[in-house]
Amino acid sequence: MALTSKTFKYSIIIIGILGCLFIGSILFSILYESKKDISNEEPYVLFLNIPQKLKAVSTVRWHKDNLRFSPYSLEVNDDSYHNDEDFKSVKHYQPGDIITFHAAKSYFSNHVGESYYLMARDTLDTGEIIEFQYYYTPNTLPFD
């Protein structure tokens, strides 16, 4: 009888440990994310560090919640003037203005998949130098 109750206790402990490992692996796969620099890969290497002329009105926005690589992002075809607590329009570009993207990065997570970003720097009217990201979609570049 004592052997059976001891075996039962160990079985419960092992099942508990296996359950925790199973739940932990599910949480890990959901929360897993990977960021890497892909600046030396095609097609990004073809247009990085070369001044690019914008095709459309664009706005750089600051977001309270940090985005993938920077709290600043380039919004193409957007000429809005937001000044909210959560996000603000900090710089506006007109067609023909120049932006130089200096890096390309990729972001991967199991619940989003893989996405690509171009990174650029600019100076705000306050003198602050910012780095902002542009969500890259093939065949929809914001420049000529």
N, C-alpha and C positions, 0 to 999 in steps of 0.2 A: 504494500500500500504506500509506503514512504517513497519508494522508487517511482511510482506512478505520479505522485503529486510533485516530485522534484522534476521529472521529465516534463510535466505539464507547465510548470513555471518557466523552465528553459525554453520550451516551445513558444510560450507567450512572449518572452523577451526577444527571441529570434524573429518572430513575426513582427513585433514592434519595431525592431531595428530595420528589417527589410522594408517595412511600410514607410519609415522615415527616409530611407535611401531612395525609395521609389518617388515619394513626394518631392524630395530634394532634387532628384534628376529632372522631374517635370518642371519645377520652378526654375532650375538652371537653364533648361532649354528655352523657356519663355523669356527669361531675363537676359540671355546671352546677347552680347553685341560686340561688333568688331569694327574698328576704325583703322584705315591704312592710307598711306600716301601713295597715290598712283600717278604722280606728276611725270614720271619717265615712261609711261605707257601710251600706246596709240589709243585714241586720236588726240589725247590731251597735249602731248608734247608738241604738236603742230601749231597750237595757238597760245601756249603759255608764254609769258614774258614778252609778248608782242602787243603794242597798243592796239586796242580794238575800238572801232567806232560803233556806238549804240544805234540800233535801228528804231527804237521806240522810247517814249517817255518811261522813266523808271524811277523808283524810290527806294532808298535804303531805309529800312525800319529797324528799330531797336525793340527787342522782345524781352520782357521781364524774365520769362522762363527761357533759359539758355537753349538754343537750338542745337543741332548736331555738333557744330564746330565753333560757332560764334553766336553771340546774342544779336548780331546784326545780319540782316539778309537783304538781298537785292530782289525787289518785286518789279517785274517787267510789266509794261502796260498799266502802270499805276501812278497816278499823280495826286494821291490823297495826302491830306495834311492831318494826321492823327496826333493827338497829344494826350493820350489816355495814360492811366497808371500802369497798364499792362504792356502797352506798345506805343511807340512814338515814331513819326516820320522824322528822320534826322538829316537826310540829304536827298535832293532831287536832281535828276539828270534829264536832259533834253536830247532828242535825236541828234546825232552827230557828236555828242560828248564822248570823250575817250576814257576807257577803263582798261587797265592792264591786269589780267589774271595771272597770279604768280604760282599757284599750286592747284592740284586736283586731288580730291580725297574721296574715298568710298566709305560708306557706312553699311553694315550688314547686321540685321537681327532676324531671328526666326519668325517674329510676328509681322515684320515690315518687308523683309527681303533685302535686296541690295539697291542702294541709291547712290548717286554720284553728285559731287559738289565742286564748283570752281571757287577759288578763294582769291580775293583782291583786297587791296588796302587803299584808303583815301583819307584825306584830312577834312574834318568838319570845320564849320565856321568858327567854332570855339578854339580851334588849334589842335584838338584831340585827334590823334591818328587812330583809325579803327581798321579792323580786318572784318570783312563781311563775306558771306557765302552766297552763292547762286546755285539753286537746284538745277543741275544739268540734265536735260533731256536731249538725246540725240536728234539731230535735224531741227531743233528749235533753239538755236543759239541766239542770244539777244544782240549780236553784232553782225556786221557784214563780213 
